[in-house]
Amino acid sequence: MHLCLVTDAWTPQVNGVVRTLSRMVEEAQAKGHTVTVIHPGLFRTWPCPTYPEIRLALFAGAKVREMLDTAQPDAVHIATEAPLGWAARKHCLKRGWPFTTSFHTKFPEYVKARTGLPTGLGYALLRHFHNKAAGVMVNTPTMYRDLSDRGIRNLRMWSRGVDTQLFRPGDKSAFDHLTRPVFLYVGRVAVEKNVRDFLSLDLPGSKAVVGDGPMLETLRQRHPEVTFTGAKHGEELAHHYAGADVFVFPSRTDTYGLVMLEALASGLPVAAYPVPGPNDVINGHDIGVLDEDLGHAARAASEIPSERCRNFALDYSWSRSAEQFLDNLAPIG
């Protein structure tokens, strides 16, 4: 099978969406499929308003059409509701090609956090975008129910995985200079990630933030007591996970939170709010604590054995995630 994957989120961006899509490409190729990725790096781009680290490929419709027609794919998957995604959607509809989409990010909530625009407008746009798809892939039962209630149709489950060879318990030297326990956040340092809630907690020990984003310098200046490492990748990222004691996930808007699986694979219990994402991954498994009092959740999570978290993560594989993804695709012709 020849798959065309169209995505506005791709390297050098560092986030869960990019890691997930990159892994799907690797797994599909390992299973003998051909994958063409149409991504912003192939076009002239402009910085995203309020988030210049993300580059958008504007006015790319003609080239997207040419690339799709040249590829003559057996299936098209549109991963993002941004300029490249809209261009690919338009061309697929014109050609009469079925396509699938996926829901990675609660953009209406993100836009509201940045601009104050009502979420209802955002979800109306998402309904328009996704309801022409032959299938809309979602990562948790909670998101399936939520999107169904909001009028989005043709939903299909697509789970996530974690590299348990890379993310594993190890030595604690990454944060040996800090007072323990070390409470860790990994992810974008941006308003929608709610990092300020984590930084404001009164906790024993130390706090560390691994990641980059538009709020990094502001928060670094406001919280000199917190260790900010910047973005880390690969073995260095895994080393920082292993060096902490508790993972704190303060986001209220993520649809999943791949970093939670990476933390669990590293032996870290998770503290989070009882919201979609954490409710699906953590709730009922005794591998973390969910509470509206995030400080209480973090302190209580520190009592959970590391081995229990690691054993839970071992059940998640990228191979199984890729099988779901490939089964969900809509063949052309």
N, C-alpha and C positions, 0 to 999 in steps of 0.2 A: 504494500500500500504506500502511496505517496501522499503524505499529509502536508498541507500548508497551515502553519501556525502563525496567526497575525496577532501581534501584541505591541502595545505602547510601553510596556514595562519589560525592560531587558537590561543586560549589562551595559554600562558599569553601575546601574542602579543596584543597591543592596537592600533587598527586602524579601519577605516570604514568598511573594508572588513570583519574583524572578527566580528564586531558588526552586520553587515548585515547577515552574515551566521548564527551566533548564534541565531538571532531573527527568521530566517527562520526555524531553528530546533524547536524552541519553538512553533511557530505558526503551523507548520506541526503536531507536537505532540498534540497540542490542538485540531486540527481537526481530530484526531483519527489515524494518520499515525505513523508508526514506522520508526525511523531514526537511522542508524548506521553511525557514523562519523569516517572516517579514517584520522588521523591527526598526526603531528610530535611527539606529546607527547607519542605516542604508539611505538616509534622507538628510536634507538640510533641516535643522531643528532650531527651535526657539525655547527659551526658559519658560517653564510654567509659572503663571502669576502666583505670587506668595510662596512658591516652592521652586526656586531657580535650579536646584540640583536635578530636578526632573526636566528633561528636554522633550518637547512635543514636535512631532513631524506634521506641521501644518501644510495645507495645499498640496498634499501628496496623492490625491485621488488618481491622477493619470498614471503615475508610476505604479501604484498599487494594482490598478487594472491590468497594466502591462505584465507585471510580475505574476499575477494570478493566471492570466491567459497563457503565458509562456510555460508556467509550471504544469498546467492541465492536471490538477491534483485529483486524487480519488476521494479526498475529504478535506474540508476547511474547518478549522476551529478558530474562533475569534475570542481572544482572552480578555480584551479590555474595551470599555465603553468610552474610548478616547479617539482622537483623529484617525489613526490607522484602522481602528476597529470600525468606525462609522464608514470609512471609505470601502473597506472590504465587504461590509454588510450590504452597502448599496450595490456593489458590483455583483455579489452573489444573487441578490434579488433580481437584478436585471437579467442575469444569465439563467435564472431558474435553478440555481444550484442550492441544494439544502446545505445548511451549515449549523454548527453547534456554537454555543457561547458558554462562558463560565462566569460565576459571580464570586469575586475575590474580596471586594472592598465595599463597605457601606458608604459610598460616595455621598449620598444625601446628608448623612450625619457629619461627614468630613467638611462638606461645603457649608453646612450650618455653623460648625465650630469656627470656620474661618471668616464667613461673611454674614451669618445670621439669616440666610435665606431659609424659608420653611422646607422641611424634609418632604412634604407632600409634592412639591414641584419636582424635586429630584426623583422621587419614585415614579411619577408620571412619565418622566423621560426614560427611566429604566424600563418601564413596561413597554414603551414604544420600541426601545432598542431590542429587548430580549424576546418579545412575544412573536417575532418573525422567525425565531430559531427553531430548528427541529428538536433541539434539546438544550436545556440550560443546566449546566453542572454546578452543584452546590456541595459544600463540604461537610455539613452537619445536619442532623434532623431538625435542630432548632431553626437554622436558616431555611431549610425546606419549608417548614410550617410558616415561618414569617413571610417569605416571599410568596407562597401560595395565598396567604391571607391578603397580600397586597396586589393580587391579580396577575402575578407572573406565572406563565403556564409552561408545560412540558419540562418539568423539573426532573433532574436525574442526580443520584448520589455519586459523589466522587471524593473518596477519603484522601487522607494525606499519609505521608510516611516520614521516616527519619533515618539518617545514616548512623546506625548504632556502632559502626566500626570507627567512624570519626568522632562522634560525640559519645564519650564514655567517661566513667569516673577515673580520676588520675590524681597526680600530686597537686597540692594546694599552693604551689609556689607563686602563682600569678598574683595572689593577694596576700602573700605572707607578711608584707609590711603593714597590713591593716589589722585593727582589733577585730576579733571574731565575736559573734558570727558575722559573716559578710552577706549582705542582702544585695542581690544583683538584678539589674534591668538590662536587657539586650533588645535593641531595636532602634527605629528612627526616633530622633529627638525632635519631636514635632508636637504641635498643640493637640492634634487628634489622638495622640498616643497617651495623653493624660499623665505624662511623666512627672508633672508638678505634684500630683497626689502622692506619688512614691517619695519624692524628695522632701515633702513636708512631714512625713511620718516621724514620730518619736520612737526610735527603735534602739535596742542595745547594739553594740558593735559598730559596724561600718556599712556604708552604702557605696555601690559602684555602678556606673553606667557605661555600657559598651555600645557605641553607635554614633552616628553622625546625623546632622539634620539642621534645619533652620533655627532651632532654639538652643543649639549647643552652647554657643558663646554666652548668651544671656544667662542660661541656667548655671553655667560654670562660674560666672561672676557672682551670682546670687547665692551659690552654695559651695563656698570654698572647702567645706568639710567633706564634700563628696568627691570620690575619685572618678574622673571622666577619662576614659582611655581613647576615645575616638573609635572609628570603625575597625573591626578585626575580621579576618577571613581564615577559612581553612583550619589548619592545625592550631594557629594562634587563637582563633575564636574558641575552638574546643578547649584549649588550655585555660582560657578565662572562665568558661562555664565550669570546668572541673575545679577551679580554684575557689569558687564561692560556696555558700552553705544553703541559701534559700533563694529561689527565683521569685521575683515580684512582678506581676503582670497587671499594670494599672489601667489598661485600655478598656473602655466601655463600648468601642465601636468595631473592633476586629471581628471578622466572621469566623476565624479559627484561632490564629496565633501559633504559627509553626514553631516559634521560639519556645513554646511550652513543651513540645515534644523533644526539642533539642536539649532543654534543661533537664527533663525527666531522664533522658538517655544518659545524661551526665551525672545522674544520681541526685539531682536537686528537687526537693519538694517545691510545690508552686503555691503562692498566695495570690489571690485575685478577687475581683468583684464577682458576684453571682449573676453573670450576664452571658448572652450567647457567646460561644467559643469556650470559655472556661466551664460553663455548665455542661457542655457536651464532652469535653476532654477530661476534666478533673472530677466532676461531681460523682459521688458514689463509689469511688475507687480507693479512697484513703491514701491518695498520693499528693494531696494538697488540701488547702483550706480556702473556702469561698465565704466571704463575709462583706457586708456593706462597711464594716469597720476594717479597713485594709490593714491597719496596724495590728489589730487582733489576729487577723488571718496570717500575717507574716510571722508574728511571734509563735502562734500555734503550729504553723507549718514546720518550724525549726525542730519540732519534736518527732517528725516523721522519719523513719529509717531510710537511708539512701538506697539500700538494696531493693526495697519495695518499688521505688520510683524507677529504677533501672529495669527491673523485671517487667514492669508495665510497658515500658517503651519498646522492649524487645518484640512485642506482638505487632508492631507497626513496620511495614516494609514498603519501600518505594516500588518494588516489583508488583505487589498487589494493587497499589494505587494506580500504576500505569495500566494494568489490565482493565481496571474499571474505566479509566479514561478512554482507552482504545475501544472498548465495547460500547461506549456511549456515542462514538462518532457516527455521523450520518453520511453514508456512502453517496457519492455523486453518480448518477446514471444507473 
